[in-house]
Amino acid sequence: MGGFSIWHWLVVLVIVVLVFGTKRLKNVGKDLGEAVKGFKQGIHDEDKPDDGKPAARLPDETTRNDSTSRNHSDVRDDEHTPR
């Protein structure tokens, strides 16, 4: 009484196939397989040693264009007051 028999799982499988259809289940299986494959490839790539190339760096604060960064002196007081 505590466990599920093979008949319980077959009934569940039939209901799932009737609700979703075989084409949709095929697409879900394909997507799941690709996700697992990508995950395994990502883990495998992470284990590889570094190839000696320098990592891409983000620009420092000092090299940013002044027009893209705003400090508090650029903001008028009425922009911060609630309306």
Residue pairs with C-beta under 8 A, 6 or more apart in sequence:
16 25
17 25
20 28
61 69
